[in-house]
Amino acid sequence: MKAIVIKETGEAANLTITDYPKPGSKDRFVLIKNKAFGINRAEIYMRKGEWGEVHDIIGIECAGIVESDPSNTFVKGQKVVSFVGGLARDFGGSYAEYLSVPLKNIIPVQTNLPWNELAAIPETYATAWAVLHWGLQAAQGQSVLVRGGTSTVGLASIILAKQLGLKVFATSRSKEKVDILKKYGADTVISDNGKIAESLRKIQPEGVDNVIELIGNTTLEDSLACVAPHGTVCVAGFLGGLSPLENFMPLMQLPSSVKLTSFGSAFVFGNDDFPFAKIPIQQIVSDIELHKIPNILAKTFDFGQIVEAHTLMESNTINGKIVVTV
């Protein structure tokens, strides 16, 4: 099969298409013929060698059809998606024509969406749903601040939060992106210079019930200052980089009764506490297909354009999901 491998860690140009052994049949694994995959920020870190040990073939999500399933749980040709759960770390990732995925990590879907539109959904919407429901336990009538709103998970979080009946605040560093955030459902957009707590509390003096923190450690302390008593901040991204939070003293810097948690999709999806079967991917796909909520597909590339796809992701000029068809 053809696969995209990292010749050496570093720039996007180091991604190379090569011949690679096709995965064989394996008990409790399903062989998928890949049709399309989304590009994710994590894969940029993998490519650069900043994600620890990864497989030769990276890529943390896919949409395709079943090629073979020794368990006979799925039939050949059945449409499925899968994401993280060990992809690109414990076994080969999605930057390939075929991939072998644990049976428990396979989600069947029924849809007539084109492959590129389907591939824009799994990891991004699943993460947004999980943060809202598992990380925050958000409920209708509450408020949520999406910190890093123009990221793909940010946009999906805005969409699903609005569908859930939340009052949505969102941030962006660019004033030009206000209309984009409002298009996807943000009620209020705040320009983010790294310190927004004062601006937010002028609009919502009591603070918000929930914060989805996608920028990470660089804005965490300020996000904590945005939350109302008994509210929750869930760290779910690292757009601001992977540097650790230094000299953090919870008793002094964590507001009383405010809860701080995290959701790392790459590390927990598929665990017993966060099973794939609980994630309503089919419902999300159907809602998109029926135009109840929007998809966030922004740009589609061919398999041979993987360098261009990574380059565009790193430019931070695209607002939405980048997908590669196989």
N, C-alpha and C positions, 0 to 999 in steps of 0.2 A: 504494500500500500504506500501511498504518499503521505508523508508527515512533515510537519514544520518543527525543526529542532533549533536549539540555540547553539550556534557554532562556538561561541564563547560569550560570556556574560558582557553586557554593555549596551550599545546602541541598537536601535531597531534594525539596522542593516545586518546585524548578526543573526537574524532569523532566516533560516535556510530551508527550502523544500528539498526533501531527500527521500530515497526509498528506505522503507523501514519494515521489519517483520510484522505481518498482520497478527493481532492477538488470536490465540487459539481458544478452543472451547474449555471452559473452566467451571467446576461445580459452584453453584450459587452465584454465578456471574452471568450477565447478559451481554452478548456481542451486539453492538449497535452500529449500523451503517449511518455515518454522520451526514447530515444535510446542511446544517448551519450552526454557528456558535457565536455568542456574544463576546465582545472584548471587554475585559474588566481591569480596573486599576491594579488589582493584585497581580495580574500577569505582567504588568510593567515592572513591578518590584521583582517578580520572579526572573524576568529577562535580565535585569540588572544585577542579579545575584544578591539581592537585599531581603530575600524571603526565606533564608535558610536552605536546606536541602530540598530540591524538587526533582521531579522526573525529567528525563530527556525531552519528553513531549509535555508542554504545559497546556493550559486551557482548563477553566473550571466549570464550564457548562456546555450543554449541547442540546440540539433537537434533531431527531432522526427517526429511523425505523429499525425494528428488531431484525437482526440478521439470524440469530440463533439464541435459543434459551433452553439449556439442558433440563430445566425444571418444568418446562411446558406451562409456566405461568402466563407467558406472553406468546403470541403467535408471530410467525415470520411476517414482516411487513407492517406490523402494528406501530402506530405513531407513539413516540415516547419522548420525554425530556429527562435530563438529569443534571445535577449541579453539585459542586464541591463534594463533601462526603469522602474525601480522599483523592479526588481527581487531581492529577498533576503532582501529587505528593506520594501517595502509597502505590499508585499505578498510573498508567499513561493517561494524559489529559485529552482535551477535545481538539487540539490542533492537528487532526489526522482524519483520514478517510474512514477509519474504523476505531472504535474504542470498546474496551471491556469494562463493564460497570457492575458493582454488586447488585444483586437482585433487589435488595431492600431499598436501594437508592433510585430505582426506576419509577417514574410517574407516567402512566398512560394518559394520553389526551385524545379527545375527539374534536377535530376542528378542520375547517377548510381554509384557515389562514395560510398564506404563502409561507414558505420555510423561513424567510428572513424576518417576517413579522412575528412568527412563533418564537424564533430564537432570541428575540429582543425581550422576552418576558421572564423566563424561569428564575435565574439567580436574582435579578433586580427586584422583581415584584415579590418573590418569596421572602427576600430579606426585609423589604419594607413591611410586608404583612407580619412577619415574625417579630420585628421590633415593636410594632404597634400593639400586637396581641400578647406576645410572650415577654418582651422586654419591658413594656410600659403598662400593659393591661389597660390600655386606653378605652374609654367608654364614651358613648354618644353624649354630647352636651359639654364635654371637656374642651380644653384648648391645648394646642401643641405648637411648639416652635421647631421648625426644621432648619437646623444650622448647617448650611451648605446645600441650599435648596436646588441649585442648578445641576448638581451631580445626578447621575442616573437614579441612584437609590433615593436621593432627595426628591426628584420629580415623582417617582413612584410612591414615595411616602406621602407627598402632598395629595396625590390622586386618591389613594386608599384612605387617608385620614378624612378627606372631604366626603368620600362615600360613606364612611363610618359615622359621619355627623359631628365632626370636630370643628372648632374654630381654628383656622390654620394661619400661623405666622411663618414666614420664610425669610431667609437671608441670602444676599448675594453681595459680592464685592463690587459688582458692576451695575451701575444705574441703568445701563442699556438692557439688562435682563429682567427688569421689573415686569414688563408685559408678558414675558415667557412664564414667569412664576404665577402670575395671575391667570394666564391662559389655562394652566393646569390645576387651578383651584385655590391658590393662596388668597386669603382674605386681606392680609396685610403683608407688605414686603418692607424689610428694613435693610438699609445699606450697611454692610458689615465691614467695619474697619478694625475688627478684633475686640472692640469694646461696645457692646450694644445694650447691656442691661439697663442703663439709664434711659436710652431711647425707647426701649420696649415698655418700661414701667411708666413712661409718660402716656403711652397708649393704653396699657393694661396695668394699672397701679398695683394690683394684688399679685401680679406675676402670672405665669402660665402654669397649667397643671403638668405638662410634659415637655421635655426637650429631646429631640432626636439629634444627637451630637455627631455629625459626620466629618467635621474638620479635625477633631481629635484633641490632643493634649494642649495645643497652643491656645485654644479658646475655652477649654473646659471650665476653668475657674469663673470666667465671665458667664458661661451658660448656667452654672450653678446659681449665680446671682439673679437669674431670670425666673427662677421657679418659685411658685407659691408654696407656703408651708404644706407639708405632706405630699408635695409633688415629686416627680421622678425625672432624672436625667439618664438617658441610655446612650452610652458611647457605642457607635456602630460603624465608625469609619476613621480614616487617618489621612484625609485630604491635605492636612497641614504638615504631613511628614510622620516619620516613625520615631522621632526623638522621644525619649521617656520624659515623664513629668517629674521634675526634680524638686526636692524640698517641700513636698506636699504634706501638710499637717492637717488631717481631717478635722480634729477638734476645733481648730482655729479657722480653717478655710471652707469646711463643708457646713453650709447653713443648717441650723437645727431642724430636725424632722424631714429634711430633704433627702430623698433616696438617690443613690448613685449606683447604676448597674451598667452592664455591657452586653452586647450581642455580637459575637464574632462568627459570622455565618460560615466562614471557611473552616472553622474548628468544631462547630457543634451540630450543623445539619447532618442528620442521619444517626446521631446518638440516640440512645433509648429515651432520653428526656425531650428530644426535639426530632421526632420521627417525620420522615417525608410524608407519610400517610395522613398526617394532621394538617398539612399545608394545602389550602384549597386552590391548587393550581388550575384544575379544570374550571372552577367557577370564575377565576380571574381571566382565563383564556376566553371563556364564553362571554363574559361581560365586555371584553375588548372586541370580540367578533361581532357582538350585537350593538356596539357603539355606546354601551352604557358608561364606560370609562375609556379614556384614550390610551393608545399605545405610545411609547416614547421612542420608537425607531427613528433614527436621524439619518443614518448613512449605511449603505451596504457595499461591501467589497467582495471581489472574487478571492478564492483561495490563494491565488498567485499574487495577490496584492496585500499580503499580511504586513509587509514593511510599511506600506502607505497607511494601513489601518492603525498600526501602533504609533506612527508619526502623528496622525491626526489626533489620537487620544492624548498624546503628550502635549499637543499644542494648546489644549484647554479652550479651543474655539468652537467646539461642537456641543450643542445642547440636546442631549438625548443619547440613545444607545447606538453603538457601532456594532454591526453584525458582519460576519464573513460567511459566505456560502461555500459549500464544499462540492 
